[in-house]
Amino acid sequence: MNFGFSYVGLLFLAMLMIPNLIWTRNKPENYDKYAAKESKVLLAFERAGEVTVTCIALIFDDFNVNRLSARTWILAAAFLMMILYELYWIRYFKSPKTMKDFYSSFMGIPVAGATLPVIAFLLLGVYGKNPLLIAATLILAVGHTGIHLGHRNEIRRLPGEIEEKE
C-alpha cells in the first residue's frame, strides 16, 4: 500500500456522488418516512463505511493504472460496476421516481443503487491489493445494503404493491 493521490479513486467517487447529488432533488415520495425508521446500528455502519471508503479511495495511489497486467481485468470489472450504477440512475431519473423504482433491481442485481457501488469499491480494493479499502467497503456494505434491503422489504409489504421478481 502506497500513499499518494488516486485519480481512479477520485473518478469512482465522482461517479458515486454526482447522481446522489441529483437525487437529493429527485427523492421518491415518502422517502423520509422510510429513512426515519432506519436502524441506528446499520446507519452507523453506513456512515463509517462512507467516510473510510472515501478517504482510502483518495489517499492510496495503488488504485491508479501503472501498467497493464492480468490484474487490470479486476479494475475493468470494478469500472463496469460503476457504469452499471450510472445506468441504474439514468433509469431511475427517467422513472416516476417511486420508492419501488428507487429500490428495484437492475439487470438482476438486487437493490442496485446500493449493491453496485459496494461491489465496485470491493473490486477496487482487490485490484489495489488494499485490505483497508476491502475492510471499509465491507463495513459500508453491512450498513448501506442492509438499510436499503430493509426499505425494499418494507415496500413489498405495502398493500397493492406487486412484488418484483429478482
C-alpha positions as CSV (number, residue, x, y, z in Angstrom):
1,M,0.0,0.0,0.0
2,N,1.5,3.3,-1.1
3,F,0.3,6.7,0.0
4,G,-0.4,9.1,-2.9
5,F,-3.3,10.6,-4.7
6,S,-5.6,8.2,-6.6
7,Y,-7.2,9.7,-9.7
8,V,-9.1,6.4,-10.1
9,G,-10.5,6.7,-6.6
10,L,-11.5,10.3,-7.5
11,L,-13.2,9.1,-10.6
12,F,-15.1,6.4,-8.8
13,L,-16.2,8.8,-6.1
14,A,-17.4,11.4,-8.7
15,M,-19.4,8.6,-10.4
16,L,-20.8,7.8,-7.0
17,M,-21.6,11.3,-5.8
18,I,-22.9,13.1,-8.8
19,P,-26.0,11.0,-9.2
20,N,-26.6,11.2,-5.5
21,L,-26.4,15.0,-5.5
22,I,-29.0,15.0,-8.4
23,W,-31.1,12.5,-6.4
24,T,-31.4,15.0,-3.5
25,R,-33.8,16.9,-5.7
26,N,-35.5,13.8,-7.1
27,K,-36.2,11.7,-4.0
28,P,-39.1,9.3,-4.2
29,E,-42.3,10.3,-2.5
30,N,-42.4,9.3,1.2
31,Y,-38.6,8.6,1.3
32,D,-38.2,10.5,4.5
33,K,-40.8,8.3,6.2
34,Y,-38.7,5.2,5.5
35,A,-35.5,6.9,6.4
36,A,-36.8,7.9,9.8
37,K,-37.2,4.1,10.6
38,E,-33.7,3.1,9.7
39,S,-31.7,1.0,12.2
40,K,-29.3,3.2,14.1
41,V,-26.7,0.4,14.1
42,L,-26.9,0.0,10.3
43,L,-26.8,3.8,9.9
44,A,-23.6,3.9,12.0
45,F,-22.0,1.2,9.8
46,E,-23.1,3.1,6.7
47,R,-21.6,6.4,7.8
48,A,-18.4,4.8,9.0
49,G,-18.1,3.0,5.7
50,E,-18.8,6.1,3.6
51,V,-16.1,8.1,5.4
52,T,-13.4,5.5,5.4
53,V,-14.1,4.4,1.8
54,T,-13.9,8.0,0.6
55,C,-10.7,8.7,2.4
56,I,-9.0,5.4,1.5
57,A,-10.0,5.6,-2.2
58,L,-8.2,9.0,-2.5
59,I,-5.1,8.6,-0.4
60,F,-3.6,5.4,-1.9
61,D,-2.2,5.5,-5.4
62,D,-2.4,1.7,-5.7
63,F,-5.7,2.1,-7.4
64,N,-4.1,4.1,-10.3
65,V,-3.2,2.3,-13.6
66,N,0.5,2.0,-13.7
67,R,0.8,-0.8,-16.2
68,L,-1.5,-3.2,-17.9
69,S,-1.5,-6.7,-16.4
70,A,-3.8,-9.5,-15.6
71,R,-5.0,-7.5,-12.6
72,T,-6.2,-4.8,-14.9
73,W,-9.3,-7.0,-15.6
74,I,-10.3,-6.6,-11.9
75,L,-10.2,-2.8,-12.4
76,A,-12.2,-3.1,-15.6
77,A,-14.8,-5.2,-13.7
78,A,-14.9,-2.5,-11.0
79,F,-15.4,0.2,-13.6
80,L,-18.1,-1.9,-15.3
81,M,-20.0,-2.0,-11.9
82,M,-19.8,1.8,-11.8
83,I,-21.0,2.1,-15.4
84,L,-24.0,-0.1,-14.5
85,Y,-24.5,2.1,-11.4
86,E,-24.8,5.1,-13.7
87,L,-27.2,3.3,-16.0
88,Y,-29.3,2.4,-12.9
89,W,-29.5,6.1,-12.1
90,I,-30.5,7.0,-15.6
91,R,-33.3,4.5,-15.4
92,Y,-34.4,5.9,-12.0
93,F,-34.3,9.5,-13.1
94,K,-36.5,8.6,-16.2
95,S,-39.0,6.7,-14.0
96,P,-41.9,8.1,-12.0
97,K,-39.4,8.1,-9.1
98,T,-41.4,6.0,-6.7
99,M,-39.9,4.0,-3.8
100,K,-40.3,0.9,-5.8
101,D,-38.3,2.5,-8.7
102,F,-35.6,3.5,-6.3
103,Y,-35.2,0.1,-4.6
104,S,-35.6,-2.0,-7.8
105,S,-33.1,-4.5,-9.1
106,F,-31.2,-3.7,-12.3
107,M,-30.0,-6.4,-14.6
108,G,-30.9,-9.0,-11.9
109,I,-28.8,-7.2,-9.2
110,P,-31.0,-6.6,-6.2
111,V,-31.2,-3.0,-4.8
112,A,-28.8,-2.0,-7.5
113,G,-28.3,1.6,-6.2
114,A,-26.8,0.2,-3.0
115,T,-25.2,-3.0,-4.3
116,L,-23.4,-1.9,-7.5
117,P,-21.1,0.7,-5.9
118,V,-20.3,-1.6,-3.0
119,I,-19.2,-4.3,-5.5
120,A,-17.2,-1.7,-7.4
121,F,-15.3,-0.5,-4.4
122,L,-14.7,-4.0,-3.2
123,L,-13.2,-4.9,-6.6
124,L,-11.2,-1.7,-6.5
125,G,-9.7,-2.8,-3.1
126,V,-8.8,-6.2,-4.6
127,Y,-7.3,-4.6,-7.6
128,G,-5.2,-2.2,-5.5
129,K,-4.3,-5.1,-3.0
130,N,-5.6,-2.8,-0.3
131,P,-7.0,-4.6,2.7
132,L,-8.1,-1.2,4.2
133,L,-10.4,-0.5,1.3
134,I,-11.7,-4.0,1.3
135,A,-12.5,-3.8,5.1
136,A,-14.0,-0.3,4.8
137,T,-16.2,-1.5,1.9
138,L,-17.4,-4.5,3.9
139,I,-18.4,-2.1,6.7
140,L,-20.2,0.1,4.2
141,A,-21.9,-3.0,2.7
142,V,-23.3,-4.0,6.0
143,G,-24.9,-0.6,6.7
144,H,-25.8,0.7,3.2
145,T,-27.1,-2.6,1.7
146,G,-28.7,-3.5,5.0
147,I,-30.7,-0.3,5.1
148,H,-31.7,-0.5,1.5
149,L,-32.8,-4.1,1.7
150,G,-34.9,-3.1,4.8
151,H,-36.6,-0.3,2.8
152,R,-37.2,-2.7,-0.1
153,N,-38.7,-5.3,2.2
154,E,-40.9,-2.7,3.8
155,I,-42.2,-1.5,0.4
156,R,-43.0,-5.1,-0.6
157,R,-45.3,-5.4,2.5
158,L,-47.4,-2.4,1.4
159,P,-50.9,-3.4,0.2
160,G,-51.3,-3.2,-3.5
161,E,-47.6,-3.4,-4.3
162,I,-46.6,-6.0,-6.8
163,E,-43.5,-8.0,-5.7
164,E,-40.6,-7.5,-8.1
165,K,-39.0,-10.6,-9.5
166,E,-35.3,-10.7,-8.7
